Amino acid sequence: MANQNELTVPLLPLRGLLVYPTMVLHLDVGREKSVQALEKAMVDDHLIFLTTQKDISIDEPAAEDLYQMGTLTKVKQMLKLPNGTIRVLVEGLKRAEIIHFHEGEENFSASLKTYEDRESKDVEDEALMRTMLEYFEQYIKMSKKISAETYASVADIEEPGRMADIVASHLPLKLKEKQEILETLDLKERLNKIIEIIHNEKEVLNLEKKIGQRVKRSMERTQKEYYLREQLKAIQKELGEKEGKTGEIKELADKIELSGMPENVKETAMKELDRYEKVPSTSAESAVIRNYIEWLVAIPWTKSTDDDLDINKAGRILNDDHYGLEKVKERVLEYLAVQQLTNSLKGPILCLAGPPGVGKTSLARSIAKSLNRNFVRVSLGGVRDESEIRGHRRTYVGAMPGRIIQGMKKATTINPVFLLDEIDKMSSDFRGDPSAAMLEVLDPEQNHNFSDHYIEEPYDLSKVMFIATANNLGTVPGPLLDRMEIITIAGYTELEKLNIGKDHLLPRQIREHGLSKSQLQIRDDAFQMIIRYHTREAGVRSLERQLAAICRKTAKIIVSGSKKRVVVNENNLEEFLGKKKYRYGQAELQDQVGVATGLAYTTVGGDTLQIEVSLSPGKGKLVLTGKLGDVMKESAQAAFSYVRSKTKELGIDEDFHEKLDVHIHVPEGATPKDGPSAGITIATALVSALTGRPIHREVGMTGEITLRGRVLPIGGLKEKTLSAHRAGLKKIILPKDNEKDIDDIPESVRKELQFVTVSHVDEVLKHALNEGDK
């Protein structure tokens, strides 16, 4: 091996690649320093030194990260690709070793000592070359991965060093082994190494062939899948590993034994496991069976939590988490009491009905906490497919259990508190009616053997405490309602909102915004103003958003260093929340003619409606506006007919319907309104307009009217009364038959309102119209 003089050229580190002398190949170069090195080589004499990195993960290699021995190459061609990388064609010239490594700012370079293979060959070289060629030919025939043309091109080479390098480049060697061959400068030693490597590769190929033959003898020729499985077994046996699927089958069998499932379900699971063992792993059926077994094992069959039956403790938890809502709390404590006495009560099915933001979902979570049960929530909003509840049959691709069984898997016990959120938002289409599927879930007489299409085995839901929530019971099918115990949460009074805000919402928002109690204080007068002038709702969601806005502004003030402590009161509230958004109370500022205040029930709580009547010269035309529903239009027609029939008693011109057009309007025309409870309100407004007598501004009324003037009962009295209280009204006129519902109204509201029960419109007019202006 002859040494040459030192040479300094640009250096290009390679990742996962090695180039031998005389090799010609393409490289893609993307690293900035490598690109600079290439460009420098192109400017100089096209020479560049290629050496391999020891660790391919390093982006910026140093001298110690590179092998010292590499290949001096000539850049034949360079092409810039659209993605920014450079494709370069290089030809290996000779081995070279780094004497000095130069790390420039733009590129690497190195001073090299180059080595050239001797050209003359002796008898031993010839013998080694022939042996290597013979072995290489045998290897090509056995592996069938290298073409015969490659062998022909190698056989024509006469230089021993060049032949050794080209043969090495075609062998499946690891990078470290390739580097060893590159660093072997002695020709005889290099040829011997390559002969030894080819010999080892032949042994591996022979062993593979033996395994294939052994498998082939033990199988039927027509069963390709069986052949593959047996081949895998033979390979594993050769490697000393245990059979692949056996361990998996044993693991699943152990899980089935420990799951506590009933005997009939266990029998089904073991049959499926037996099928799974026989079905090939490559078959699609294999994954389906395994998925089914895993679901059977994952569902709780016997595991349960012990109920905490301490009524006093449960009462404390419910009171700490929620202010008010006495009926719901009382119902939960009743359940606990009966459970303590009998220890066998089936899980009750409660339905918490009320407007958004009154705490239905969080109340269910508190019930689970007070009972020491796991809690799981399933949202039913937008569910249209019966399979969402009952699951899909296993014949379908991607089949899985319904939401009930999925929820039980999440719960991990057989007696959780299971929240069916937004049960009124389910709908039906051509795929089935999910509310019909819910009947079995929520029927205490049926749910002990609930059937899911995917599981196909009866599952006991009788120990589950189901709690449903709904905003509007009107959209829930009757048979479904019949199976649930309805508990109505009407909304909160101003006092309740104040307490909820102070004790629950504000501390939570302070914590979530990284503040401390000492940094923010909101006075009661400011709280009251937020509730009255910045929110209008039955629940407290909007109130919490306003408190969050105050916390954000407080955080900004404290972080900027303006103040260390913020106190919000009625004087500076506008700085935090801006101008008042709502007018507190909708009571008129003075008594009005032809304007009556009605009380309405909506899905978000109660509301007040100003019903206006206007008279104009005409021919007795009745005009109704305000986007009224059919029922409300009929109430207006009934009220109009009643007033016409009582013109003499009321002191109204008997011919008014021939001389005047009557226009009845309910403001906020974009909002749809319907229901029978505006009957007496429309009649009062009509009489006021026709007689010129004003209506007391602090009177609100609700009730259905008949043609004879009878006042019929209505629903939603609690919600309507709360809205009247919010609106600043003082007297409520309601049907006599609704007198029993007054007890449901919070005492704090009852104290501030005067309730007048009536059975005829004459009584309504007596209390509503201002007698002094007759």
VENWO-V375165 format. One record per backbone hydrogen bond with DSSP energy under -1.0 kcal/mol. CO is the residue of the C=O (numbers start at 1). NH is the residue of the N-H. If there is no record, write none. Layout:
co,nh
CO,NH
CO,NH
//
This chain:
co,nh
2,116
7,112
9,110
10,49
12,51
14,53
20,23
23,92
25,90
27,88
29,86
31,35
32,36
33,37
34,38
35,39
36,40
37,41
38,42
39,43
40,44
41,46
46,75
48,73
49,12
50,71
51,14
52,67
55,58
62,65
63,66
65,54
68,98
70,96
71,50
72,93
72,94
73,48
74,91
77,89
79,87
81,84
85,81
86,29
87,79
88,27
89,76
89,77
90,25
91,74
92,22
94,72
95,115
96,70
97,113
100,111
102,109
107,104
108,11
109,102
110,9
111,99
111,100
112,7
113,97
114,4
116,2
122,126
123,127
124,128
125,129
126,130
127,131
128,132
129,133
130,134
131,135
132,136
133,137
134,138
135,139
136,140
137,141
138,142
139,143
140,144
147,151
148,152
149,153
150,154
151,155
152,156
154,157
159,163
160,164
161,165
162,166
163,167
164,168
165,169
167,170
168,171
171,173
174,178
175,179
176,180
177,181
178,182
179,183
183,185
186,190
187,191
188,192
189,193
190,194
191,195
192,196
193,197
194,198
195,199
196,200
197,201
198,202
199,203
200,204
201,205
202,206
203,207
204,208
205,209
206,210
207,211
208,212
209,213
210,214
211,215
212,216
213,217
220,223
222,224
223,227
224,228
225,229
226,230
227,231
228,232
229,233
230,234
231,235
232,236
233,237
234,238
235,239
236,241
245,249
246,250
247,251
248,252
249,253
250,254
251,255
252,256
253,257
254,258
255,259
262,266
263,267
264,268
265,269
266,270
267,271
268,272
269,273
270,274
271,275
272,276
273,277
274,278
275,279
280,283
284,288
285,289
286,290
287,291
288,292
289,293
290,294
291,295
292,296
293,297
294,298
295,299
303,414
307,309
309,311
310,314
311,315
312,316
313,317
314,318
315,319
316,320
317,321
318,322
325,329
326,330
327,331
328,332
329,333
330,334
331,335
332,336
333,337
334,338
335,339
336,340
337,341
338,342
339,343
349,485
350,468
351,487
352,470
353,489
355,358
357,540
359,363
360,364
361,365
362,366
363,367
364,368
365,369
366,370
367,371
368,373
371,308
374,417
376,419
378,421
380,383
383,427
385,388
386,389
386,390
387,391
388,403
390,453
393,396
396,399
400,392
402,406
403,407
404,408
405,409
406,410
407,411
408,412
416,465
417,376
418,467
419,378
420,469
421,380
422,425
425,382
429,432
432,429
433,437
434,438
438,442
443,446
443,447
446,449
447,461
450,459
452,456
459,450
461,464
462,347
465,418
466,350
467,420
468,352
469,423
470,354
472,475
473,476
477,481
478,482
481,484
485,351
487,353
493,497
494,498
495,499
496,500
497,501
498,502
499,503
500,504
500,505
501,506
504,508
505,509
506,510
507,511
508,512
509,513
510,515
511,514
516,519
519,566
521,568
523,527
524,528
525,529
526,530
527,531
528,532
529,533
530,534
533,581
533,582
538,492
540,544
541,545
542,546
543,547
544,548
545,549
546,550
547,551
548,552
549,553
550,554
551,555
552,556
553,557
554,558
555,559
556,560
557,562
566,521
568,523
573,576
573,577
574,578
592,695
594,613
596,611
597,701
598,609
600,607
602,605
605,602
607,600
609,598
610,667
611,596
612,665
614,663
616,661
621,662
623,664
625,666
627,673
629,633
630,634
631,635
632,636
633,637
634,638
635,639
636,640
637,641
638,642
639,643
640,644
641,645
646,650
647,652
653,656
655,658
656,660
659,618
661,616
662,623
663,614
664,625
665,612
668,671
673,629
676,679
677,703
678,682
679,683
680,684
681,685
682,686
683,687
684,688
685,689
686,690
687,691
688,692
694,770
696,699
698,730
698,731
700,733
701,599
703,680
704,712
706,709
709,761
710,706
712,704
716,720
717,721
718,722
719,723
720,724
721,725
722,726
723,727
724,729
725,728
727,587
730,754
731,700
732,756
733,702
734,758
735,738
736,739
738,741
739,742
741,744
742,745
746,750
747,751
754,732
756,734
758,736
759,711
760,764
761,765
762,766
763,767
764,768
765,769
768,696
770,773
771,774
//
